[in-house]
Amino acid sequence: LPIGSTVANGFPSIHYQDTYMIKKTTEKSTEEVSKELMKLPGWVVGLLKLRNALVGVFGLKTDKQPPVQETFFTLIENREDEIVMGEEDKHLNFRASILKNTSEGTISLTTLVHFNNV
């Protein structure tokens, strides 16, 4: 996990984790960077609608309809240097973090998954 990230706070355990980091200096706020990174293209919106139609039969969450929200995930924490989003469902809990480290000139995207069953 990137130094200074709070993405794992309150997470029961981590079964899967990855982080992608780029060297990028920007005057944009972390919130502006987050909105750009998490904006869903039209073809993804179409696939999510298909996904919702298919998985609803199995009792998985389908209540969120993208493009109504700026991002698909629920905002959990909004700090000046980090945005943490996530979802909790019957089969897994998910967190995503966008961390802007101004002193090092980096932007990190981290995802964490905790599986609730096999």
Protein Blocks (a to p, Z undefined) as FASTA:
>chain_A
ZZhiaklgopabafbdcddddddddfbdfklmmmmmmpccfklmmmmmmmmmmmmmnopa
fkbccfkbmbfbdcfbdcfkbccdddddfkbccdddddddfknopacdddddddfbZZ
